[in-house]
């Protein structure tokens, strides 16, 4: 199981990203645990300046605009 954190302050984009990841994971039949992290301290520990940001298994993989489906599929494989 992959652990995926969505980093952001809880805005609509951050919520949408978490939902999108769960949807793509279900379509790919991949088991994931999605955690929404809103703590500024945690976000800054990753050096994130633009949200939403995505962390997969403790590795920052994305920061900025909403990722597309192909990007998410790549993180899940």
C-alpha positions, 0 to 999 in steps of 0.5 A: 500500500502506498501512502500519499499525502496531499499538502495544502491549507484545505483549499478547493484545489487541495481537496480536489487533488485528494479526491482525484488520487483516490479515484485514479487509485480505485480505477487502477485497483491500487491500494492507497492511503490518502492523508490530507496534511494542512499543517504549515510546519509539515508543508514547510519541512518538505520545502513546498512553496506552492500547493497542492503538493503531493508526497508519495511514501515520504518523497515529494513528487509534485508541487503546483497545479493539479496533476493530470491523470497520467502523472497520478498513474505514474506515482501509483505504479 
